[in-house]
Amino acid sequence: MKNCLKSLVAISALALGLTTAHAQEPVTLYVNSAGGAVNEALRKAFWDKFTAETGIKIVDSGPADDAKLKAMVETGNTEWDLAEVNTGGFPRAIELGLVEKLDLTQLPTKDLIEGSYNDYGVWHSPYATVLAWDTRVWPLTGKHPTSMMDLWNQKDFPGPRCMYKSAIDTLELGALHAGVAKDKLYPIDQDAAYKELDKLKPDVSVWWTTGAQSVQALLNQDCVMGVVWNGRPFQMVRQEKAPFGVAWEGNILHNSWWVIPKGAKHYKEAMQLLAAMQDPKAQAAYASIIGYASGNKLTEQYLADDVKAFLATSPEHVAQAVKLDDNWWNKNGPAAEQRFNTWLLQ
């Protein structure tokens, strides 16, 4: 009788355990990135497949927000399991202890581009600030802009310009036009940069604040050329046959980073997702949707030529690029932005 009771108790306990396990909610990862079209592309290329294979749900939000990340960690209320950190914010996030150390053994580091990962982050959607122009004014078959420096070239390419309303990129362009060599750009000689920007400022008809605004202004012919992020003309030229040409000489290469915030509730699953997003075929699918690549060296073999033509990480584009110095902007960004905003009002 005692043995029968023991068996019944054991069976009941087992049944209770199984019921509890089945009733347990699947893990949900909260991922914060740029939002909008970028998050949609991430879901199509990576997240839906990951969920199908693991059962782990993904709830996304945007835009990337370094200040919110800092507030979450400092208050001990970390909502995000994986987050994008913007240009300049990555070294600051490390310094302030806002991000967890990654388990690099879970990543295919031998296949990743040198510099595209470290103990605290992995590249997310490297992009470039490039020059776009209106091919209704200067067709691709004729004389047309070829360099970021053509922003100043009113003789050959007259008309209004559109510029990013930020010290980032704008100061680099001013210094380059002042004759500073690409490999000597940092620390930025801001006095020299502003002398050149003073010459350009009267020709600027739009100081844009969003990527959508940058290309819409060009499409509306509010300007004949301007600086844009490379993913914007990629989408509009390939999908909507927009009349844009793109010049890569002097493009400014940016890297945003995937990080796991300090105190993330699902570190293990976040690492699983981060590893899955290093798959080269999935990265190629992502690039083909949105025009932004990632850090796997094997990705390029899966890309069509008309996609490579718009990617910041294409070798010929990297060769013409200035790599933005996150460390300089981390230390000097707030003061530089304050000076820039003052200059805009003068």
JOLINUR-V45207 format. One record per helix or strand of 2 or more residues. SS is the DSSP state (helix for helix, strand for strand). FROM is the first residue (numbers start at 1). LEN is the number of residues. Records with the same first field share a line. If there is no record, write none. Layout:
SS = FROM-LEN  FROM-LEN
This chain:
helix = 2-22  36-19  66-9  89-7  104-3  109-3  148-5  167-11  182-3  190-12  211-9  230-11  267-10  280-11  297-6  305-4  315-5  326-20
strand = 28-6  57-6  82-4  117-2  121-14  161-4  204-5  225-5  244-16  322-2
